[in-house]
Amino acid sequence: MTTARTLSALALAAASLFALPAQALTVYSAGPGKLIETLAADFKAKTGVPVDVFQADTGKVMARLQAEATNPRADVVISASWDSAQDLDRRGMLVAHGSANAQKVAPQYRQPNYVAQGLSVLSIVWNTRSGTPRPADWNDLTAPAFKDKVTMPDPAQSGASLDLLSALQQRQSDKAWELFGRLKANGMVISGPNAQAMNPVLQGAKAAVFGAVDYVALGSQAKGESIEVIFPKSGTVVAPRPMMVLKSSKAQDDARRFIDFVLSPEGQARVADAYLIPARADAAARRTAIKDIQLLPEPQGNENYASRAALLHRFSTLFGRR
């Protein structure tokens, strides 16, 4: 009996010695940083699966994926640009996730291989103490009162800013480029990712941001900053934040569980806390709903479509950034 007990104890000890911890999931995410850190911690608490996070702007996330093409590390990618998901999907880099929770997301914000985490809206952010008149539309920022007082996130780094540029190109064509020409002539500065464009306005060095991501500004406004988030009267653009599982992932089951968790009521409440609009239609938002915002009309056909590379080349050339 003593021998049997001893062998059993040794077997348990050996099993404990060789037990492996859960394999970490790797998530690459465009901001906001606090949101993805919270979601990662919640997911680990619920499933026991740790999550390694790389958080940066969309441009850096896509550049890292490209650099790791021969040795991919990411399992899940969350971008701030719908275009980036379409591009990865066209290149055959994504797999279907099949989340039941995705059925709660409006059809325009889900595809078989990617689905929105949440939604942001492109806006004008205006410093209410800047001494400039309150702008009501994009064109107002070309007025003399805003000479050298406007910034814009760089579409090469901000996925949402790229979505705005793409939408204006598709829906207004030459008129959009005439607007950018007037903004350039009025001294608008291109300032890196969204936060870099926002900071001079928060500090009072500039008066307004053209095409700011609204949730960041709404969070600052809630903290008491003297800014106002303005949705242009002529219309603006929704920027869905796509989530996707990479075909190269060796942990696709856990990757799908992570996306399912983000789309759960608990995950969508975290998204709402960041002042994003939850992707699920049945989740409550803490800010202005899309139905109360004037949007640009949907494009008719693809006659004004331009690729990401073509858009960035034309924009960079116009603003002398090449």
Protein Blocks (a to p, Z undefined) as FASTA:
>chain_A
ZZmmmmmmmmmmmmmmmpccdddddddddddfklmmmmmmmmmmmnopacddddddfklm
mmmmmmmmmmcfbfbdcdfbfklmmmmmmnopaccekiaklmmpcfklccfkbccfbdcd
ddddddfknopacdfbfklmmpmklgoiaccddfklmmklmmmmmmmmmmnmmmmmmmmm
mmmmnopacehjfklmmmmmmnopambdehiafklmmmmmmnopacdddddfkbpcdddd
dddddfklcblmmmmmmmmmmmpmklmmmmmmnopacfblkbccfbdcfklpccddddeh
jklgccfklmmmmmmmmnopZZ
